[in-house]
């Protein structure tokens, strides 16, 4: 039986879906709605800097970014193949999508860690 990376890509997709469903709405609500409306005060630069000094917070941000990128890459890959009918270019599309997600993840690691 031939081994593929497909189960691992589906694992990253589902993990990214959970993060996108649970974490991103909270961030959008806070930074996109409540803070601009003045319901919640904006954090000071010193507070955000102190928060980012903690390794656990930076690791959590890296995990959120990487999982969301792989979730988006998986969705873009299969949506493009199904809607545009370009399944014959599956390998190229997969390398392009997951390569972009990997590059974005590496960028997040470099910037945050």
N, C-alpha and C positions, 0 to 999 in steps of 0.2 A: 504494500500500500504506500502510495506516494505521500510524503509529508509536505504540508504547505504552511504558509504563515497566516492563512485565513482565520483560524480560530483566535489567534492573538490579535489580529486586526479587529475582529468582532468584539473581543474583550475590551480593547481600547475604545471602540465605538460605544459599547454599552456603558462603560465607565464615564465617558464623556457626556453621554446622554443624561446620566444621573446628576453629574456636576452641573450640566447646563440647565437641568430642570430645578435643582435645589439651590444652587449658589448664585447663578447669574441673575435670576429675578430679584433676589434680595439686593444685590449690588446695583441693579438698574433702579429699583425702588428708592434706595438710599441716595445714590449719586445723581440719578436722573430726574427724580420727582421731589422727594422730601427735602433735600438740601437746597435745591434751587427755589422751592416755594417758601423756604424759611421755617419749615416745621421742625427740622433738625438742624442744629448749628454745624457749619463746616468745621472739620478738624483743622487745627493749626499745623503749620509746616513742622514745627518741633514735635508735635504729637505723632504725625505720620512718620517722621524720621526715627523717632524712638520705637515706633511699632515695627518698622522695617529693620531695625537693628537686631530683632529676635530672629534666630535661624529658623525656628519652627514656622513663623509667619511667612518668611521667604520661601520655604519649602512648600507650604500650602499654596501660595500663589503660583509657584512653578507647576505644581500638580494640576491646579485649576486650568492654567493656560494650556498645558500640554494635552490634557484630556479633551478640552474643548476643541483644540486644533485637530486632533485625530478624529473626533466625532464629526467635525465639519468636513474633513477630507473624505471620510467614508461616505457621508451623505452626498457630497459633490460627485464622487466617483460613480456611485450607483445611479444617482439621478441623471447624470449626464449620459451614462450608457443606456438607460432605459428610455429617456425622453428623446434623446437625439439619435438613438439607434446606432451608436458607434461602439458596440460591444467588441467589434473585431480589433479595436485598438486598446483592449483591456490592460495589457501589460504597460503600455505607454502611459495611459491615464492613471493607473495605480502608482507607477513610479513618480509621476508628476504630482499627484495629490498627496501621497504619503511623504514624498520628498520635501514638499513645501511644509507639511506639518512638522516633519523632523527638523527642518531648518528653523522654523518658528520656535520650536521647543528648545533647540540649542541656543537661539538668541535669547529666549526667556531665562535660561539657565545662566548664560553669560552676564546678562544684565542684573539678575536678582541674586545670584550667588557669587 
